[in-house]
Amino acid sequence: MSNRNRPLVIAVAAVAVIAVAGGGLLAAARGPQSQSGAAAAPLTQAPTSTALPVTQRIDPAKLTAGQAPQVAYVRGRTVMGGIGKPITVPGTRSIDGVVRLWDETLTLQVDTTPKGTLVVQDSQGKVLREEAGIDSLVGSADGDAVAYGDGDLFAAVRQGGTVYYGKPGGYGDRLAQPKSYNLQVLSVSDKTVFFSSATTPGGTARLYRWNVGTKTATVVPKLTSPLAVSADGVLGASLPVFTDSGVCSALINLGTGLQLWKSCQYRLDKFSPGNAFVIGLPPNTGGPVGVERLDAVNPETGKPIRTWLTSVISRQLAEDDDHVLFQWYAEEDVRSNSAIVRCTVSTGECELATPLAKEPLLLGS
């Protein structure tokens, strides 16, 4: 299981976990930017190039190799990408999440119980500490903060959870939520953490904002079943409609509580660092490994900027404000050929960010 490689964990009404998922050369003048240094593109400059059709089908096995991912990822049991040299993760537990925080590498590992453990390693790969019971992990867009949670997402529902916050060299801040159910961290930026939780077993999840250093979290009004929060904390994606046939997502201004738009064409997933686009997935749970479509959606209009079709997409994120990265599998089998693919929103072109291989693959948070 992985967030990652496992089904994405989403707290929704009466549902704690649902299974979700979630290539051409790059334009020479617009290579991918480092996640920690990406400039926030104004929404008025959202990519609109029509160099290629808005919708296109790609075969990553035929793509040209390009630059390695500028965010952390795992191939086999080696963490690469982002800042720092490759680090080997010891042990045999499944790696469910990865974040790099300056010289430290954090992995969320899951055993067969299933039970999550956070493992922190230094720049040389030495294990600094392990923390049992952790089941969600996110890093900030600038690589300067991390948040993780103990919310009982991997096991039977129990009451209570804790949100943790860390900066380079220190992980002392925490917030207990003794009355919560299915707590999950969603976003961290500077000293603000957003997380979701419900007040009853299997109940509808709400979005909470924790300003690190305070002793309480504030519920964000008019947003239920949260999916994602933008890096600047301005926009939130929610799941107001959930049925056996699919879902409808809504984009909310977290400051005003206004619903900017709703779409039953997408299940919104992650925002780009500067809100130039938001990733959309098909409005159903997909296959056992992932889905076959990914959209870069204009957050102002709810209309697709680009749509890519391929065999299996298992996890995805915005590398910067013009590039999408996703885990690709040749078949609905994690043992099949796989790679991380990079696609450019402004041109539609795609390339391989990692070579094809059959080793376990995980794109970071």
Residue pairs with C-beta under 8 A, 6 or more apart in sequence:
1 7
1 94
1 96
1 110
1 114
1 154
2 94
2 95
2 96
2 97
2 110
2 315
2 362
3 9
3 96
3 97
3 108
3 136
3 137
3 315
3 365
4 96
4 97
4 108
4 315
4 362
4 363
4 365
5 94
5 96
5 314
5 315
5 327
5 334
5 360
5 361
5 362
6 94
6 96
6 110
7 17
7 18
7 19
7 20
7 285
8 18
8 19
8 20
8 21
8 22
8 269
9 16
9 17
9 135
9 136
9 153
9 184
10 17
10 18
10 20
10 205
10 225
10 227
10 239
11 182
11 184
11 196
11 197
11 198
11 205
11 225
11 226
12 18
12 204
12 205
12 225
12 239
12 242
13 203
13 204
13 205
13 224
13 225
13 242
14 202
14 203
14 204
15 202
15 242
16 153
16 157
16 181
16 182
16 202
17 153
18 285
19 285
19 286
19 288
20 267
20 269
20 281
20 285
20 286
20 291
21 281
21 286
21 287
21 289
21 290
21 291
21 312
21 313
21 314
21 315
21 316
22 269
22 279
22 281
22 290
22 291
22 294
22 313
22 314
22 315
22 316
22 326
23 58
23 59
23 60
23 62
23 63
23 310
23 328
23 341
23 342
23 343
23 350
23 351
23 352
24 52
24 58
24 63
24 64
24 348
24 349
24 350
24 351
25 64
25 66
25 349
25 351
26 32
26 66
26 67
26 323
26 342
26 344
26 347
26 349
26 351
27 344
27 346
27 347
27 349
30 322
30 344
30 346
30 347
31 67
32 67
32 70
32 319
32 320
32 322
32 323
32 342
33 39
33 70
33 319
33 320
33 321
34 70
34 320
35 70
35 71
35 82
35 141
35 142
35 143
35 273
35 319
35 320
36 83
36 141
36 142
36 143
36 144
38 141
38 273
38 274
38 320
38 321
39 274
39 321
40 232
40 273
40 274
40 275
40 321
41 272
41 274
41 276
41 321
41 322
42 274
43 275
43 276
43 299
43 300
45 276
46 276
46 277
46 298
46 300
46 305
47 276
47 277
47 296
47 305
47 306
47 322
47 345
47 346
47 347
48 305
48 346
49 346
49 347
49 348
51 347
51 348
51 349
52 347
52 348
52 349
53 348
54 304
54 305
54 306
54 307
54 348
55 304
55 306
55 307
55 308
55 309
56 307
56 308
56 309
56 348
57 308
57 309
57 310
58 308
58 309
58 310
58 341
58 343
58 350
59 310
60 310
60 328
60 339
60 341
60 350
60 352
60 356
61 330
61 337
61 356
63 341
63 350
63 351
63 352
64 351
64 352
65 351
65 352
65 355
66 342
66 351
66 352
66 353
67 342
67 353
68 80
68 81
68 353
68 354
69 80
69 81
69 82
69 319
69 325
69 340
69 342
69 353
69 354
69 363
70 81
70 82
70 319
70 320
71 81
71 82
71 317
71 319
71 325
71 363
71 364
72 79
72 80
72 81
72 82
72 98
72 99
72 100
72 105
72 139
72 364
72 365
73 79
73 80
73 81
73 98
73 340
73 354
73 361
73 362
73 363
73 364
74 80
74 89
74 95
74 98
74 107
74 360
74 361
74 362
74 364
75 354
75 357
75 359
75 360
75 361
76 359
76 360
77 88
77 89
77 90
77 95
77 360
78 86
78 87
78 88
78 89
79 86
79 87
79 88
79 89
79 98
79 100
79 105
79 107
80 86
81 100
81 364
82 100
82 143
82 364
83 100
83 102
83 143
84 100
84 103
84 105
84 123
85 123
87 105
87 121
87 123
87 125
88 125
89 95
89 105
89 107
89 109
89 119
89 121
90 127
91 109
91 119
93 109
93 110
93 111
93 117
94 109
94 110
94 111
95 107
95 108
95 109
95 360
95 362
96 107
96 108
96 109
96 110
96 116
96 362
97 107
97 108
97 136
97 137
97 362
97 364
97 365
98 105
98 106
98 107
98 108
98 137
98 362
98 364
98 365
99 105
99 106
99 137
99 138
99 139
99 146
99 364
99 365
100 106
100 139
100 143
100 364
101 139
101 143
101 144
101 145
101 146
101 166
101 167
101 168
102 143
102 144
102 168
103 122
103 123
103 168
104 120
104 121
104 122
104 123
104 128
104 168
105 120
105 121
105 125
106 118
106 119
106 120
106 121
106 137
106 139
106 146
106 148
107 118
107 119
107 121
108 116
108 117
108 118
108 119
108 134
108 135
108 136
108 137
108 148
109 116
109 117
109 118
109 119
110 116
110 117
110 154
111 117
113 154
113 155
114 154
114 155
115 132
115 133
115 154
115 155
116 132
116 133
116 134
116 135
116 153
116 154
117 130
117 131
117 132
117 133
117 134
118 130
118 131
118 134
118 137
118 148
119 127
119 129
119 130
120 127
120 128
120 129
120 130
120 131
121 127
121 128
122 128
133 150
134 148
134 149
134 150
134 164
135 149
135 150
135 151
135 152
135 153
135 154
135 184
136 148
136 149
136 151
136 153
136 183
136 184
136 185
137 146
137 147
137 148
137 149
137 185
137 365
138 146
138 147
138 148
138 185
138 186
138 187
138 188
138 365
139 145
139 146
139 188
139 364
139 365
140 146
140 188
140 189
140 190
140 231
141 189
141 231
141 273
142 189
144 167
144 168
144 190
145 165
145 166
145 167
145 188
145 189
145 190
145 191
146 165
146 166
146 167
146 188
147 163
147 164
147 165
147 166
147 185
147 187
147 188
147 193
147 195
148 163
148 164
148 166
148 185
149 161
149 162
149 163
149 164
149 183
149 184
149 185
149 195
150 161
150 162
150 164
150 183
151 161
151 180
151 182
151 183
151 184
151 197
152 158
152 160
152 161
152 181
152 182
152 183
153 182
153 183
153 184
157 181
157 182
157 201
157 202
158 181
159 178
159 179
159 180
159 181
159 201
160 176
160 177
160 178
160 179
160 180
161 176
161 177
161 180
161 181
161 182
161 183
161 197
162 174
162 175
162 176
162 177
162 183
163 174
163 175
163 177
163 183
163 185
163 193
163 195
163 210
163 217
164 171
164 173
164 174
165 171
165 173
165 174
165 175
165 188
165 191
165 193
165 210
165 212
166 173
173 212
173 213
175 193
175 210
175 215
175 216
175 217
177 183
177 197
177 217
179 199
180 197
180 198
180 199
181 197
181 198
181 199
181 200
181 201
181 202
181 203
182 196
182 197
182 198
182 205
183 195
183 196
183 197
184 195
184 196
184 197
185 193
185 194
185 195
186 194
186 195
186 196
186 207
186 226
186 227
186 228
186 229
187 193
187 194
187 228
187 229
187 230
187 231
187 233
188 194
189 231
189 232
189 233
191 211
191 212
191 213
192 209
192 210
192 211
192 212
192 233
193 209
193 210
193 212
194 207
194 208
194 209
194 210
194 220
194 226
194 229
194 233
194 236
195 207
195 208
195 210
195 217
196 205
196 206
196 207
196 208
196 225
196 226
197 205
197 206
197 208
198 204
198 205
198 206
199 206
204 224
204 225
205 224
205 225
205 226
206 219
206 220
206 223
206 224
206 226
207 219
207 220
207 223
207 224
207 226
207 229
207 236
207 238
207 254
208 217
208 218
208 219
208 220
209 217
209 218
209 219
209 220
209 233
209 254
210 216
210 217
210 218
211 218
220 226
220 236
220 254
221 257
222 252
222 257
222 259
223 236
223 238
223 252
223 254
223 257
224 238
224 239
224 240
225 238
225 239
225 240
225 242
226 236
226 237
226 238
226 239
227 236
227 237
227 238
227 239
227 249
227 267
227 268
227 269
228 236
228 237
228 268
228 269
228 270
228 271
228 278
229 235
229 236
229 237
229 254
229 271
230 236
230 271
230 275
230 278
231 271
231 273
231 274
231 275
232 275
233 254
234 253
234 254
234 255
234 275
235 251
235 252
235 253
235 254
235 260
235 271
235 275
235 278
235 299
236 251
236 252
236 254
237 249
237 250
237 251
237 252
237 268
237 269
237 271
237 278
238 249
238 250
238 252
239 247
239 248
239 249
239 250
239 267
240 248
240 249
240 250
240 262
241 247
241 248
241 264
245 284
246 264
246 283
246 284
247 264
247 267
247 283
247 284
248 262
248 263
248 264
248 283
249 262
249 263
249 264
249 266
249 267
249 268
249 280
249 283
250 259
250 260
250 261
250 262
250 263
251 259
251 260
251 261
251 262
251 268
251 278
251 299
251 302
252 258
252 259
252 260
253 260
260 299
260 300
260 302
261 301
261 302
262 302
263 280
263 297
263 302
264 283
265 280
265 283
265 295
266 280
266 281
266 282
266 283
266 295
266 297
267 280
267 281
267 282
267 283
267 284
268 278
268 279
268 280
268 281
268 297
269 278
269 279
269 280
269 281
269 316
270 278
270 279
270 316
270 317
270 318
271 277
271 278
271 279
271 299
271 318
272 278
272 318
272 320
272 321
272 322
273 318
273 320
273 321
274 321
275 299
276 299
276 321
276 322
276 345
277 296
277 297
277 298
277 299
277 305
277 318
277 321
277 345
278 296
278 297
278 299
279 294
279 295
279 296
279 297
279 316
279 317
279 318
279 324
280 294
280 295
280 296
280 297
280 304
281 291
281 293
281 294
281 295
281 313
281 316
282 291
282 292
282 293
286 292
287 312
287 332
288 332
289 312
289 314
289 329
289 332
289 333
289 334
290 312
290 313
290 314
290 315
290 327
290 329
290 332
291 312
291 313
292 309
292 310
292 311
292 312
292 313
293 307
293 308
293 309
293 313
294 307
294 308
294 313
294 316
294 324
294 326
295 304
295 305
295 306
295 307
295 308
296 304
296 305
296 306
296 307
296 324
296 345
297 303
297 304
297 305
298 304
298 305
305 345
306 343
306 345
306 348
308 324
308 343
308 348
308 350
310 328
310 341
311 328
311 329
311 330
311 331
312 328
312 329
312 330
312 331
312 332
313 326
313 327
313 328
314 326
314 327
314 328
314 329
314 334
315 326
315 327
315 362
315 363
316 324
316 325
316 326
316 327
316 363
317 324
317 325
317 326
317 363
317 364
317 365
318 324
318 325
319 325
319 342
322 344
322 345
322 346
323 342
323 343
323 344
323 345
324 342
324 343
324 345
325 340
325 341
325 342
325 353
325 363
326 340
326 341
326 343
326 363
327 338
327 339
327 340
327 361
327 362
327 363
328 338
328 339
328 340
328 341
329 336
329 337
329 338
330 336
330 337
330 338
334 360
334 361
335 358
336 358
337 356
337 357
337 358
338 356
338 357
338 358
338 361
339 352
339 353
339 354
339 355
339 356
339 357
339 361
340 352
340 353
340 354
340 361
340 363
341 350
341 351
341 352
341 353
342 350
342 351
342 352
342 353
343 349
343 350
344 350
354 361
